């Protein structure tokens, strides 16, 4: 944020009133420079004051009935401020005379319009002068501290909201990733289960085929055994037939021999007669 520094020149006798005014400027968002607030013990105050006056955006000379009649560093600061003002454009607002009470304005400042801070509208007139010069420079009027705090709070709340949104999105992304992982795990298990079922089916099919093959072999063996038995039976029956035929032939032969022997005996008997 662009800081607007206002150098405040005053007399020690007006310190309390000026300090109140200093805090009011701070609350309005400005960066007033006050020796009692910015010079630490042990520092050389004169070069610090010169440097602060030179880098300030405005120089505010606070006058009162007490201060205008005193010789001292206030008069020196006024002269330094006037010298610094010579480096500005003719219509620039840089050196502002601020009356703290109804006092006379020194002749060296008489040609510069002053503002009466003790009047009700004095503070508003000062803000108008500051805003006018800042607009000429293309700079905005600083936000009051309360507004800055409000905006900071809004930014923090927006940042918090975005962080919460980011966290929700991250959690949603994690949930989605977990859902994808669970789905992939479920698909993997289903594939494993399908593979296991396919393997079991193939095993069952293989066992069925083995059983069918074994049953076929058993039937073939039984059929071969049956054929062997039938062949043995047929062979036995053939042998029995051959044996019966042989016996029949032997009986026929024996019968022929018996008849021949009987014929021979009959013939011999007839010959004896």
TORZAVEX-129008 format. One record per residue (C-alpha): residue in one letter; residue number from 1; chain; x, y, z. Coordinates in steps of 0.2 Angstrom, whole numbers. Layout:
N
+-------+------+--------+-------+-------+-------+
! lumba ! volo ! padren !     x !     y !     z !
+-------+------+--------+-------+-------+-------+
!     A !  NUM !      A !     X !     Y !     Z !
...
+-------+------+--------+-------+-------+-------+
END
This chain:
273
+-------+------+--------+-------+-------+-------+
! lumba ! volo ! padren !     x !     y !     z !
+-------+------+--------+-------+-------+-------+
!     X !    1 !      A !     0 !     0 !     0 !
!     X !    2 !      A !     6 !    18 !    -5 !
!     X !    3 !      A !    11 !    27 !    11 !
!     X !    4 !      A !     8 !    45 !    13 !
!     X !    5 !      A !    21 !    53 !    25 !
!     X !    6 !      A !    17 !    69 !    33 !
!     X !    7 !      A !    31 !    79 !    42 !
!     X !    8 !      A !    24 !    88 !    57 !
!     X !    9 !      A !    33 !   103 !    64 !
!     X !   10 !      A !    28 !   110 !    81 !
!     X !   11 !      A !    34 !   118 !    96 !
!     X !   12 !      A !    37 !   108 !   112 !
!     X !   13 !      A !    23 !   119 !   121 !
!     X !   14 !      A !    10 !   111 !   109 !
!     X !   15 !      A !    16 !    94 !   111 !
!     X !   16 !      A !     0 !    86 !   119 !
!     X !   17 !      A !   -12 !    94 !   106 !
!     X !   18 !      A !     0 !    89 !    91 !
!     X !   19 !      A !     1 !    71 !    98 !
!     X !   20 !      A !   -18 !    70 !    98 !
!     X !   21 !      A !   -18 !    76 !    80 !
!     X !   22 !      A !    -3 !    64 !    76 !
!     X !   23 !      A !   -14 !    49 !    82 !
!     X !   24 !      A !   -29 !    56 !    72 !
!     X !   25 !      A !   -18 !    56 !    56 !
!     X !   26 !      A !   -13 !    38 !    60 !
!     X !   27 !      A !   -31 !    32 !    62 !
!     X !   28 !      A !   -35 !    41 !    45 !
!     X !   29 !      A !   -22 !    30 !    37 !
!     X !   30 !      A !    -8 !    42 !    35 !
!     X !   31 !      A !    10 !    40 !    41 !
!     X !   32 !      A !    14 !    56 !    51 !
!     X !   33 !      A !    32 !    59 !    56 !
!     X !   34 !      A !    34 !    66 !    73 !
!     X !   35 !      A !    52 !    68 !    81 !
!     X !   36 !      A !    46 !    62 !    98 !
!     X !   37 !      A !    40 !    46 !    89 !
!     X !   38 !      A !    53 !    43 !    77 !
!     X !   39 !      A !    70 !    49 !    85 !
!     X !   40 !      A !    77 !    37 !    97 !
!     X !   41 !      A !    89 !    42 !   111 !
!     X !   42 !      A !   107 !    44 !   106 !
!     X !   43 !      A !   102 !    48 !    88 !
!     X !   44 !      A !   108 !    65 !    80 !
!     X !   45 !      A !    91 !    73 !    78 !
!     X !   46 !      A !    95 !    87 !    66 !
!     X !   47 !      A !   101 !    77 !    51 !
!     X !   48 !      A !    87 !    65 !    54 !
!     X !   49 !      A !    74 !    79 !    54 !
!     X !   50 !      A !    81 !    86 !    38 !
!     X !   51 !      A !    80 !    69 !    29 !
!     X !   52 !      A !    62 !    66 !    35 !
!     X !   53 !      A !    57 !    83 !    29 !
!     X !   54 !      A !    65 !    79 !    12 !
!     X !   55 !      A !    56 !    62 !     9 !
!     X !   56 !      A !    39 !    68 !    16 !
!     X !   57 !      A !    24 !    70 !     4 !
!     X !   58 !      A !    18 !    84 !    15 !
!     X !   59 !      A !    25 !    96 !    28 !
!     X !   60 !      A !    12 !   102 !    41 !
!     X !   61 !      A !    18 !   117 !    52 !
!     X !   62 !      A !     7 !   118 !    68 !
!     X !   63 !      A !     6 !   135 !    75 !
!     X !   64 !      A !    -1 !   142 !    91 !
!     X !   65 !      A !    -1 !   158 !   100 !
!     X !   66 !      A !    13 !   151 !   111 !
!     X !   67 !      A !    24 !   145 !    97 !
!     X !   68 !      A !    24 !   160 !    85 !
!     X !   69 !      A !    32 !   171 !    98 !
!     X !   70 !      A !    46 !   159 !   102 !
!     X !   71 !      A !    63 !   157 !    94 !
!     X !   72 !      A !    69 !   140 !    92 !
!     X !   73 !      A !    70 !   125 !    80 !
!     X !   74 !      A !    52 !   127 !    75 !
!     X !   75 !      A !    57 !   143 !    66 !
!     X !   76 !      A !    72 !   134 !    58 !
!     X !   77 !      A !    60 !   120 !    52 !
!     X !   78 !      A !    49 !   132 !    44 !
!     X !   79 !      A !    63 !   140 !    34 !
!     X !   80 !      A !    69 !   122 !    29 !
!     X !   81 !      A !    51 !   118 !    24 !
!     X !   82 !      A !    50 !   134 !    14 !
!     X !   83 !      A !    66 !   130 !     5 !
!     X !   84 !      A !    60 !   112 !     1 !
!     X !   85 !      A !    44 !   119 !    -5 !
!     X !   86 !      A !    54 !   129 !   -18 !
!     X !   87 !      A !    58 !   113 !   -27 !
!     X !   88 !      A !    39 !   109 !   -29 !
!     X !   89 !      A !    28 !   115 !   -43 !
!     X !   90 !      A !    20 !   132 !   -40 !
!     X !   91 !      A !     2 !   125 !   -38 !
!     X !   92 !      A !     8 !   110 !   -28 !
!     X !   93 !      A !     1 !   108 !   -10 !
!     X !   94 !      A !    15 !   102 !     0 !
!     X !   95 !      A !    18 !   115 !    14 !
!     X !   96 !      A !     2 !   117 !    25 !
!     X !   97 !      A !     0 !   129 !    39 !
!     X !   98 !      A !   -11 !   122 !    53 !
!     X !   99 !      A !   -17 !   134 !    67 !
!     X !  100 !      A !   -20 !   125 !    83 !
!     X !  101 !      A !   -29 !   141 !    90 !
!     X !  102 !      A !   -34 !   158 !    84 !
!     X !  103 !      A !   -16 !   164 !    82 !
!     X !  104 !      A !    -7 !   176 !    70 !
!     X !  105 !      A !     2 !   168 !    55 !
!     X !  106 !      A !    20 !   173 !    53 !
!     X !  107 !      A !    23 !   184 !    38 !
!     X !  108 !      A !    34 !   171 !    29 !
!     X !  109 !      A !    19 !   159 !    29 !
!     X !  110 !      A !     5 !   172 !    26 !
!     X !  111 !      A !     4 !   169 !     7 !
!     X !  112 !      A !     0 !   151 !    10 !
!     X !  113 !      A !   -18 !   147 !    14 !
!     X !  114 !      A !   -19 !   139 !    32 !
!     X !  115 !      A !   -31 !   128 !    40 !
!     X !  116 !      A !   -39 !   130 !    57 !
!     X !  117 !      A !   -38 !   113 !    66 !
!     X !  118 !      A !   -47 !   120 !    81 !
!     X !  119 !      A !   -63 !   124 !    70 !
!     X !  120 !      A !   -76 !   110 !    67 !
!     X !  121 !      A !   -72 !   109 !    49 !
!     X !  122 !      A !   -54 !   111 !    51 !
!     X !  123 !      A !   -50 !    92 !    50 !
!     X !  124 !      A !   -61 !    90 !    34 !
!     X !  125 !      A !   -53 !   104 !    26 !
!     X !  126 !      A !   -36 !    97 !    29 !
!     X !  127 !      A !   -41 !    80 !    22 !
!     X !  128 !      A !   -48 !    89 !     6 !
!     X !  129 !      A !   -31 !    97 !     3 !
!     X !  130 !      A !   -22 !    81 !     5 !
!     X !  131 !      A !   -34 !    72 !    -6 !
!     X !  132 !      A !   -33 !    86 !   -19 !
!     X !  133 !      A !   -14 !    85 !   -20 !
!     X !  134 !      A !   -14 !    66 !   -20 !
!     X !  135 !      A !   -26 !    65 !   -34 !
!     X !  136 !      A !   -15 !    77 !   -45 !
!     X !  137 !      A !    -1 !    64 !   -42 !
!     X !  138 !      A !   -12 !    50 !   -47 !
!     X !  139 !      A !   -12 !    43 !   -29 !
!     X !  140 !      A !   -27 !    38 !   -19 !
!     X !  141 !      A !   -32 !    44 !    -2 !
!     X !  142 !      A !   -26 !    32 !    11 !
!     X !  143 !      A !   -39 !    21 !    19 !
!     X !  144 !      A !   -42 !    24 !    38 !
!     X !  145 !      A !   -35 !    11 !    49 !
!     X !  146 !      A !   -52 !     5 !    54 !
!     X !  147 !      A !   -56 !     3 !    35 !
!     X !  148 !      A !   -39 !    -5 !    33 !
!     X !  149 !      A !   -43 !   -17 !    48 !
!     X !  150 !      A !   -60 !   -21 !    40 !
!     X !  151 !      A !   -52 !   -24 !    23 !
!     X !  152 !      A !   -38 !   -34 !    31 !
!     X !  153 !      A !   -52 !   -44 !    41 !
!     X !  154 !      A !   -61 !   -46 !    25 !
!     X !  155 !      A !   -46 !   -52 !    16 !
!     X !  156 !      A !   -41 !   -64 !    30 !
!     X !  157 !      A !   -59 !   -70 !    30 !
!     X !  158 !      A !   -58 !   -72 !    11 !
!     X !  159 !      A !   -41 !   -81 !    13 !
!     X !  160 !      A !   -49 !   -92 !    26 !
!     X !  161 !      A !   -64 !   -95 !    15 !
!     X !  162 !      A !   -52 !   -99 !     0 !
!     X !  163 !      A !   -42 !  -110 !    11 !
!     X !  164 !      A !   -57 !  -119 !    18 !
!     X !  165 !      A !   -63 !  -121 !     0 !
!     X !  166 !      A !   -46 !  -127 !    -5 !
!     X !  167 !      A !   -47 !  -139 !     9 !
!     X !  168 !      A !   -64 !  -145 !     5 !
!     X !  169 !      A !   -59 !  -147 !   -13 !
!     X !  170 !      A !   -43 !  -157 !    -7 !
!     X !  171 !      A !   -54 !  -168 !     4 !
!     X !  172 !      A !   -66 !  -170 !   -11 !
!     X !  173 !      A !   -52 !  -175 !   -22 !
!     X !  174 !      A !   -45 !  -187 !    -9 !
!     X !  175 !      A !   -63 !  -194 !    -7 !
!     X !  176 !      A !   -64 !  -196 !   -26 !
!     X !  177 !      A !   -46 !  -204 !   -26 !
!     X !  178 !      A !   -51 !  -215 !   -12 !
!     X !  179 !      A !   -67 !  -220 !   -22 !
!     X !  180 !      A !   -57 !  -223 !   -37 !
!     X !  181 !      A !   -45 !  -234 !   -27 !
!     X !  182 !      A !   -59 !  -243 !   -19 !
!     X !  183 !      A !   -67 !  -246 !   -36 !
!     X !  184 !      A !   -51 !  -252 !   -44 !
!     X !  185 !      A !   -49 !  -263 !   -29 !
!     X !  186 !      A !   -66 !  -270 !   -31 !
!     X !  187 !      A !   -63 !  -272 !   -49 !
!     X !  188 !      A !   -47 !  -281 !   -45 !
!     X !  189 !      A !   -56 !  -293 !   -33 !
!     X !  190 !      A !   -70 !  -296 !   -45 !
!     X !  191 !      A !   -57 !  -300 !   -58 !
!     X !  192 !      A !   -48 !  -311 !   -46 !
!     X !  193 !      A !   -64 !  -320 !   -41 !
!     X !  194 !      A !   -69 !  -322 !   -60 !
!     X !  195 !      A !   -52 !  -329 !   -63 !
!     X !  196 !      A !   -53 !  -340 !   -49 !
!     X !  197 !      A !   -71 !  -346 !   -55 !
!     X !  198 !      A !   -64 !  -348 !   -72 !
!     X !  199 !      A !   -50 !  -358 !   -66 !
!     X !  200 !      A !   -62 !  -369 !   -55 !
!     X !  201 !      A !   -73 !  -371 !   -70 !
!     X !  202 !      A !   -58 !  -376 !   -81 !
!     X !  203 !      A !   -52 !  -388 !   -67 !
!     X !  204 !      A !   -70 !  -395 !   -65 !
!     X !  205 !      A !   -70 !  -397 !   -84 !
!     X !  206 !      A !   -53 !  -406 !   -84 !
!     X !  207 !      A !   -59 !  -417 !   -70 !
!     X !  208 !      A !   -75 !  -421 !   -80 !
!     X !  209 !      A !   -65 !  -425 !   -95 !
!     X !  210 !      A !   -53 !  -436 !   -85 !
!     X !  211 !      A !   -68 !  -445 !   -77 !
!     X !  212 !      A !   -76 !  -447 !   -94 !
!     X !  213 !      A !   -60 !  -453 !  -101 !
!     X !  214 !      A !   -58 !  -465 !   -86 !
!     X !  215 !      A !   -76 !  -471 !   -88 !
!     X !  216 !      A !   -73 !  -473 !  -107 !
!     X !  217 !      A !   -57 !  -483 !  -103 !
!     X !  218 !      A !   -67 !  -494 !   -90 !
!     X !  219 !      A !   -80 !  -497 !  -103 !
!     X !  220 !      A !   -68 !  -502 !  -116 !
!     X !  221 !      A !   -59 !  -513 !  -104 !
!     X !  222 !      A !   -76 !  -521 !   -99 !
!     X !  223 !      A !   -80 !  -523 !  -117 !
!     X !  224 !      A !   -63 !  -530 !  -121 !
!     X !  225 !      A !   -66 !  -542 !  -106 !
!     X !  226 !      A !   -83 !  -547 !  -112 !
!     X !  227 !      A !   -76 !  -550 !  -130 !
!     X !  228 !      A !   -62 !  -560 !  -123 !
!     X !  229 !      A !   -74 !  -570 !  -113 !
!     X !  230 !      A !   -85 !  -572 !  -128 !
!     X !  231 !      A !   -70 !  -578 !  -138 !
!     X !  232 !      A !   -65 !  -590 !  -124 !
!     X !  233 !      A !   -83 !  -597 !  -124 !
!     X !  234 !      A !   -84 !  -598 !  -142 !
!     X !  235 !      A !   -67 !  -607 !  -142 !
!     X !  236 !      A !   -73 !  -619 !  -129 !
!     X !  237 !      A !   -89 !  -622 !  -138 !
!     X !  238 !      A !   -79 !  -625 !  -154 !
!     X !  239 !      A !   -68 !  -637 !  -145 !
!     X !  240 !      A !   -83 !  -646 !  -137 !
!     X !  241 !      A !   -91 !  -647 !  -154 !
!     X !  242 !      A !   -75 !  -654 !  -162 !
!     X !  243 !      A !   -73 !  -666 !  -147 !
!     X !  244 !      A !   -91 !  -672 !  -149 !
!     X !  245 !      A !   -88 !  -674 !  -168 !
!     X !  246 !      A !   -73 !  -684 !  -164 !
!     X !  247 !      A !   -82 !  -695 !  -152 !
!     X !  248 !      A !   -96 !  -697 !  -164 !
!     X !  249 !      A !   -84 !  -702 !  -178 !
!     X !  250 !      A !   -75 !  -714 !  -166 !
!     X !  251 !      A !   -92 !  -721 !  -161 !
!     X !  252 !      A !   -96 !  -723 !  -179 !
!     X !  253 !      A !   -79 !  -731 !  -183 !
!     X !  254 !      A !   -81 !  -743 !  -168 !
!     X !  255 !      A !   -99 !  -747 !  -174 !
!     X !  256 !      A !   -92 !  -751 !  -191 !
!     X !  257 !      A !   -79 !  -761 !  -184 !
!     X !  258 !      A !   -91 !  -771 !  -173 !
!     X !  259 !      A !  -102 !  -774 !  -188 !
!     X !  260 !      A !   -88 !  -779 !  -198 !
!     X !  261 !      A !   -82 !  -791 !  -185 !
!     X !  262 !      A !  -100 !  -798 !  -183 !
!     X !  263 !      A !  -101 !  -800 !  -202 !
!     X !  264 !      A !   -84 !  -809 !  -202 !
!     X !  265 !      A !   -90 !  -820 !  -188 !
!     X !  266 !      A !  -106 !  -824 !  -197 !
!     X !  267 !      A !   -97 !  -828 !  -213 !
!     X !  268 !      A !   -85 !  -840 !  -203 !
!     X !  269 !      A !  -100 !  -848 !  -195 !
!     X !  270 !      A !  -107 !  -851 !  -211 !
!     X !  271 !      A !   -91 !  -858 !  -218 !
!     X !  272 !      A !   -90 !  -870 !  -204 !
!     X !  273 !      A !  -107 !  -877 !  -208 !
+-------+------+--------+-------+-------+-------+
END
